[in-house]
Amino acid sequence: MRIYHLVLLCCLFTISTVTSQEILRSTTSASGASSIIVQGDRELVVQQSVGQSSVIGTFQTNANYVRQGFIQPPIEIKSINIDESNLDAVVFPNPFSSAITISFNEPVEGTVSIYVYDLLGRTVYQKDVQAAERIEVQLEELSTAQYVLLVSTATKQFKANLLKN
């Protein structure tokens, strides 16, 4: 009787596997997840995970850029943009003790979003401010550690590593 149940279970598993339309890999953890992004008539599955940021190789075709290797930890995904525009800015002092200043070397308009992430990818600071030539950010509540700063406008972004004393 047990052999019959085992054979029946294997047959059901095989039938359900064969009839599935598409196998979709998904990542879920305390520090990463999968997201679906719609671009035109295509749906793309983007996986996020915190881990080693090593890249084995790259491949580009039809305006899609694919990185092979460890699942890369994007900070926040709103769209996939092949032509990344870098914002010309400087952050100082670095290392810092209580505050940093972000100085822009180009005109910036509209809202500026400032994010600070710890090395596990968690948001430890977030604020939207009006654009200015210099923006001071108070970070005295952060612990002594290394952080990632992301400053973004509507069309450009700036990234930097920060070290708090």
RAFEN-V207996 format. One record per residue. RES is the residue in three letters. SS is DSSP state (A for helix, B for strand, O for the rest). OMEGA is omega in whole degrees, 0 to 359 (NA if undefined). Layout:
res->RES ss->SS omega->OMEGA
res->RES ss->SS omega->OMEGA
This chain:
res->MET ss->O omega->180
res->ARG ss->A omega->179
res->ILE ss->A omega->178
res->TYR ss->A omega->180
res->HIS ss->A omega->179
res->LEU ss->A omega->178
res->VAL ss->A omega->179
res->LEU ss->A omega->179
res->LEU ss->A omega->178
res->CYS ss->A omega->179
res->CYS ss->A omega->179
res->LEU ss->A omega->179
res->PHE ss->A omega->180
res->THR ss->A omega->180
res->ILE ss->A omega->181
res->SER ss->A omega->179
res->THR ss->A omega->182
res->VAL ss->A omega->184
res->THR ss->A omega->180
res->SER ss->O omega->184
res->GLN ss->O omega->186
res->GLU ss->O omega->175
res->ILE ss->O omega->183
res->LEU ss->O omega->178
res->ARG ss->O omega->182
res->SER ss->O omega->179
res->THR ss->O omega->176
res->THR ss->O omega->177
res->SER ss->B omega->180
res->ALA ss->O omega->184
res->SER ss->O omega->178
res->GLY ss->B omega->181
res->ALA ss->O omega->176
res->SER ss->B omega->178
res->SER ss->B omega->176
res->ILE ss->B omega->180
res->ILE ss->B omega->180
res->VAL ss->B omega->175
res->GLN ss->B omega->182
res->GLY ss->O omega->180
res->ASP ss->O omega->182
res->ARG ss->B omega->173
res->GLU ss->B omega->180
res->LEU ss->B omega->176
res->VAL ss->B omega->180
res->VAL ss->B omega->181
res->GLN ss->B omega->179
res->GLN ss->O omega->176
res->SER ss->O omega->176
res->VAL ss->O omega->181
res->GLY ss->O omega->180
res->GLN ss->O omega->184
res->SER ss->O omega->179
res->SER ss->O omega->180
res->VAL ss->B omega->180
res->ILE ss->B omega->181
res->GLY ss->B omega->179
res->THR ss->B omega->179
res->PHE ss->B omega->181
res->GLN ss->B omega->176
res->THR ss->B omega->176
res->ASN ss->O omega->177
res->ALA ss->O omega->174
res->ASN ss->B omega->182
res->TYR ss->B omega->186
res->VAL ss->B omega->175
res->ARG ss->B omega->179
res->GLN ss->B omega->178
res->GLY ss->B omega->179
res->PHE ss->O omega->176
res->ILE ss->O omega->186
res->GLN ss->O omega->183
res->PRO ss->O omega->175
res->PRO ss->O omega->185
res->ILE ss->O omega->177
res->GLU ss->O omega->183
res->ILE ss->O omega->174
res->LYS ss->O omega->176
res->SER ss->O omega->176
res->ILE ss->O omega->186
res->ASN ss->O omega->182
res->ILE ss->O omega->182
res->ASP ss->O omega->180
res->GLU ss->O omega->179
res->SER ss->O omega->180
res->ASN ss->B omega->177
res->LEU ss->O omega->181
res->ASP ss->O omega->183
res->ALA ss->B omega->177
res->VAL ss->B omega->176
res->VAL ss->B omega->180
res->PHE ss->B omega->347
res->PRO ss->O omega->178
res->ASN ss->O omega->12
res->PRO ss->O omega->181
res->PHE ss->B omega->178
res->SER ss->O omega->181
res->SER ss->O omega->183
res->ALA ss->B omega->174
res->ILE ss->B omega->174
res->THR ss->B omega->176
res->ILE ss->B omega->181
res->SER ss->B omega->182
res->PHE ss->B omega->179
res->ASN ss->O omega->178
res->GLU ss->O omega->179
res->PRO ss->O omega->179
res->VAL ss->O omega->181
res->GLU ss->O omega->175
res->GLY ss->O omega->182
res->THR ss->B omega->175
res->VAL ss->B omega->178
res->SER ss->B omega->181
res->ILE ss->B omega->178
res->TYR ss->B omega->171
res->VAL ss->B omega->182
res->TYR ss->B omega->172
res->ASP ss->O omega->185
res->LEU ss->O omega->173
res->LEU ss->O omega->178
res->GLY ss->O omega->180
res->ARG ss->O omega->177
res->THR ss->B omega->179
res->VAL ss->B omega->177
res->TYR ss->B omega->176
res->GLN ss->B omega->177
res->LYS ss->B omega->172
res->ASP ss->B omega->181
res->VAL ss->B omega->174
res->GLN ss->B omega->182
res->ALA ss->O omega->176
res->ALA ss->O omega->180
res->GLU ss->O omega->177
res->ARG ss->B omega->178
res->ILE ss->B omega->177
res->GLU ss->B omega->182
res->VAL ss->B omega->179
res->GLN ss->B omega->182
res->LEU ss->O omega->183
res->GLU ss->O omega->182
res->GLU ss->O omega->180
res->LEU ss->O omega->177
res->SER ss->O omega->175
res->THR ss->O omega->183
res->ALA ss->O omega->175
res->GLN ss->B omega->183
res->TYR ss->B omega->175
res->VAL ss->B omega->179
res->LEU ss->B omega->174
res->LEU ss->B omega->177
res->VAL ss->B omega->182
res->SER ss->B omega->173
res->THR ss->O omega->181
res->ALA ss->O omega->186
res->THR ss->O omega->185
res->LYS ss->O omega->177
res->GLN ss->B omega->180
res->PHE ss->B omega->179
res->LYS ss->B omega->178
res->ALA ss->B omega->172
res->ASN ss->B omega->179
res->LEU ss->B omega->176
res->LEU ss->B omega->179
res->LYS ss->B omega->177
res->ASN ss->O omega->NA
